[in-house]
Amino acid sequence: MTRPNSLLRTLVLVLGYGFLYGPILVLMVFSFNDSAMMTSWTGFSLRWYEALFADQALLSAARLSLLIAALTATAAVVIGTWAGYVLARMGRFRGFSVFIGMVSAPLVIPEVVLGISLLLMFVELRTVLGWPEGNGIFTIWVGHVTLCMAYVAVIIQSRIRDLDRSLEEAALDLGAPPIKVFFIITLPLIFPALMAAWLLAFTLSLDDVVIASFLSGPGYTTLPLEVFSRVRLGLKPEINALATLFIVVVGAVVVFANWMQWRRDTKGSS
């Protein structure tokens, strides 16, 4: 490779990463700014982190969002894995078109329509059965699982279709029942895809505003809803501090997951 081409590629790479991550770095730097102004640096300070940990409304919203996101990701992976397995391995059975349409619908339906539909469903359930009594964690969780399950199914379906079936067929030939083969052979093979799907579902749930705005109730305000309600009145440095903490935590989780996968691949190749 000639030197001009190498410099050009380096320049494009730096510009690309700068465009993507520059605003995030600026946000993190200004979370340590002593000034209440979001555009002027007056000195280093931790005052906004102190203000953040004293803001009970914001912390409560963050805890609620993390809880719902963890529950959503877990349920979406369980349901989406079975759906993806059926799509990848069961062939075109009777009702296949309806099944794939139901699984894929949340991917193409606007979130506004999905949120309204779920809200109307819960209203009718409340009228007929008297349950659920009100909107809260459960209703938000159901809405997020409905959305995230479709993304998980797509990821798992793609991974299962790429699997070498020789190990599964060998286990079946040795007399292992299909359900045992799935849990002992298939799941370990698709574990990286499961982790990726879980993290994606967690992120989608944590970031959702539209569905949560329809399905939340009094006392159950998620973090994105709390942030958006405050942004209307003007940006505050506490939001920078909160965003910085989330970036650090999520970055640490991603690095740890990649490190675990690297160790797994290293052991498998040795």
C-alpha positions in Angstrom: 0.0 0.0 0.0 1.4 3.4 -1.0 1.9 6.1 1.7 -0.8 8.5 0.3 -3.4 5.8 0.3 -2.4 4.8 3.9 -2.7 8.5 5.0 -6.1 8.8 3.3 -7.5 5.8 5.0 -6.2 7.0 8.4 -7.7 10.4 7.8 -11.1 8.9 6.8 -11.0 6.6 9.8 -10.2 9.5 12.2 -12.9 11.7 10.7 -15.4 8.8 10.9 -14.7 8.0 14.5 -14.6 11.7 15.4 -18.0 12.2 13.9 -19.5 9.3 15.8 -17.8 9.6 19.2 -16.8 13.3 19.3 -20.1 14.5 20.7 -20.1 11.7 23.3 -16.6 12.8 24.4 -17.7 16.4 24.7 -20.7 15.4 26.7 -18.5 13.4 29.1 -16.0 16.2 29.5 -18.7 18.8 30.2 -20.2 16.5 32.9 -17.1 17.6 35.0 -17.7 21.3 34.2 -18.1 23.6 37.2 -20.5 26.0 35.3 -24.2 25.4 34.9 -23.8 26.6 31.3 -23.6 23.7 28.8 -21.4 25.6 26.3 -18.7 27.3 28.5 -16.0 25.6 30.5 -15.1 27.3 33.8 -13.2 24.6 35.6 -13.2 21.0 36.8 -15.8 20.0 39.3 -17.8 17.0 40.6 -20.8 19.1 41.6 -23.1 17.7 39.0 -22.4 14.1 40.1 -23.3 15.2 43.6 -26.5 16.8 42.3 -27.3 13.7 40.3 -27.0 11.4 43.4 -29.2 13.8 45.3 -31.9 13.8 42.6 -34.2 11.0 43.7 -36.6 11.4 40.8 -33.9 10.8 38.3 -32.3 8.0 40.2 -35.7 6.3 40.7 -36.4 6.6 36.9 -32.9 5.1 36.2 -33.5 2.1 38.5 -36.9 1.5 37.0 -35.5 1.6 33.4 -32.7 -0.8 34.3 -35.1 -3.2 36.0 -37.5 -3.2 33.0 -34.6 -3.5 30.5 -33.1 -6.5 32.3 -36.5 -8.3 32.5 -37.3 -7.4 28.9 -34.0 -8.6 27.6 -34.3 -11.9 29.4 -37.8 -12.6 28.4 -37.2 -11.5 24.8 -34.2 -13.8 24.5 -36.2 -16.8 25.8 -39.2 -16.2 23.5 -37.1 -14.9 20.5 -34.8 -17.9 20.7 -37.6 -20.4 20.3 -39.2 -18.3 17.5 -35.8 -18.1 15.7 -35.2 -21.8 16.1 -38.6 -22.6 14.7 -38.1 -20.3 11.7 -34.6 -21.7 11.0 -35.2 -25.5 11.6 -38.9 -26.4 11.2 -39.3 -25.6 7.5 -42.5 -24.4 6.0 -45.2 -25.9 8.2 -48.9 -25.1 8.1 -49.5 -21.6 9.2 -45.8 -20.7 8.6 -46.7 -17.4 6.8 -48.9 -16.3 9.7 -46.2 -17.3 12.2 -43.4 -15.4 10.5 -45.8 -12.4 10.0 -46.6 -12.3 13.7 -42.9 -12.5 14.6 -41.8 -9.9 12.2 -44.7 -7.4 12.7 -43.0 -5.4 15.4 -40.1 -4.7 13.1 -42.2 -2.9 10.5 -45.1 -1.5 12.6 -44.4 2.0 13.8 -43.9 2.2 17.5 -46.8 4.7 17.9 -49.2 2.1 16.4 -47.7 -0.6 18.5 -48.0 1.5 21.7 -51.6 2.5 20.9 -52.6 -1.2 20.1 -51.1 -2.5 23.4 -52.7 0.4 25.4 -56.2 -0.5 23.9 -55.6 -4.2 24.7 -54.8 -3.4 28.3 -57.9 -1.1 28.5 -60.1 -4.0 27.3 -58.5 -6.5 29.6 -59.1 -4.1 32.5 -62.7 -3.7 31.5 -63.4 -7.4 31.1 -61.2 -9.0 33.7 -60.3 -6.1 36.0 -56.6 -6.8 35.3 -54.1 -5.2 35.2 -55.3 -2.6 37.7 -53.2 0.1 36.1 -50.3 0.8 33.8 -46.9 0.3 35.4 -43.9 -2.1 35.2 -45.9 -5.0 33.8 -47.5 -3.1 31.0 -44.2 -1.5 30.0 -42.5 -4.8 30.2 -45.0 -6.5 27.9 -44.7 -3.7 25.3 -40.9 -3.9 25.3 -40.9 -7.7 25.1 -43.2 -7.5 22.1 -40.8 -5.1 20.4 -37.5 -6.7 21.3 -38.6 -10.3 20.7 -38.7 -9.7 16.9 -35.1 -8.4 16.9 -33.9 -11.4 18.9 -35.7 -13.8 16.6 -33.9 -12.4 13.6 -30.5 -12.6 15.2 -31.0 -16.2 16.5 -32.5 -17.4 13.2 -29.5 -16.1 11.3 -27.1 -17.8 13.7 -28.9 -21.2 13.7 -29.0 -21.3 9.9 -25.2 -20.9 9.8 -24.6 -23.7 12.3 -22.9 -27.0 11.3 -25.5 -29.6 12.1 -23.1 -32.5 12.3 -22.8 -32.3 16.1 -26.5 -32.2 16.6 -27.1 -35.0 14.2 -24.4 -37.1 15.9 -26.1 -36.5 19.3 -29.4 -37.6 17.8 -27.9 -40.7 16.3 -26.5 -41.6 19.8 -30.1 -41.5 21.2 -30.3 -38.1 22.7 -33.8 -36.6 22.6 -34.2 -33.4 20.5 -34.9 -31.2 23.6 -31.7 -32.4 25.2 -29.7 -31.8 22.0 -31.1 -28.2 21.9 -30.0 -27.4 25.5 -26.7 -29.4 25.5 -25.4 -28.8 21.9 -27.3 -26.0 20.2 -27.5 -23.4 23.0 -23.7 -23.4 23.7 -23.0 -23.1 20.0 -25.2 -20.0 19.7 -24.2 -18.5 23.1 -22.4 -15.5 21.5 -25.6 -14.7 19.5 -27.6 -15.0 22.7 -25.4 -12.5 24.4 -25.6 -10.1 21.4 -29.4 -10.4 21.3 -29.6 -9.9 25.1 -27.5 -6.7 24.9 -29.5 -5.4 21.9 -32.8 -6.0 23.6 -31.5 -4.4 26.8 -30.5 -1.3 24.8 -33.7 -1.1 22.9 -35.8 -1.3 26.1 -33.6 1.2 28.0 -33.8 3.7 25.1 -37.5 3.4 24.4 -39.7 6.5 24.7 -42.7 5.9 22.5 -44.1 2.6 23.8 -43.3 3.6 27.4 -45.2 6.9 27.0 -48.3 4.9 26.2 -48.0 2.1 28.7 -46.5 4.0 31.8 -48.7 5.1 34.6 -48.4 7.5 37.6 -45.3 6.7 39.6 -43.8 4.6 36.8 -41.7 7.1 34.8 -38.8 5.5 32.9 -35.5 7.3 32.5 -36.0 8.4 28.8 -39.4 9.9 29.7 -37.9 11.7 32.7 -35.1 13.1 30.6 -37.4 14.2 27.8 -39.7 15.9 30.2 -36.7 17.9 31.6 -35.2 18.7 28.3 -38.3 20.7 27.4 -37.3 23.1 30.2 -33.7 23.3 29.1 -30.6 21.0 29.4 -29.1 20.6 32.8 -25.6 19.3 33.6 -27.0 16.5 35.7 -28.1 14.8 32.5 -24.5 14.9 31.3 -23.3 13.2 34.5 -26.0 10.5 34.2 -25.2 9.9 30.5 -21.5 9.6 31.4 -22.2 7.0 34.0 -24.3 5.0 31.6 -21.7 5.2 28.9 -19.0 4.0 31.3 -21.1 1.1 32.6 -22.3 0.0 29.2 -18.8 0.3 27.8 -17.4 -1.9 30.6 -20.1 -4.5 30.0 -19.4 -4.6 26.2 -15.6 -4.9 26.9 -16.2 -7.7 29.4 -18.5 -9.5 27.0 -15.9 -9.3 24.2 -13.2 -10.4 26.5 -15.3 -13.5 27.5 -15.9 -14.3 23.9 -12.2 -13.9 23.1 -11.4 -16.3 26.0 -14.0 -18.8 24.7 -12.7 -18.6 21.1 -9.1 -19.0 22.4 -10.0 -22.1 24.4 -11.9 -23.6 21.5 -9.0 -23.2 19.1 -6.4 -24.5 21.5 
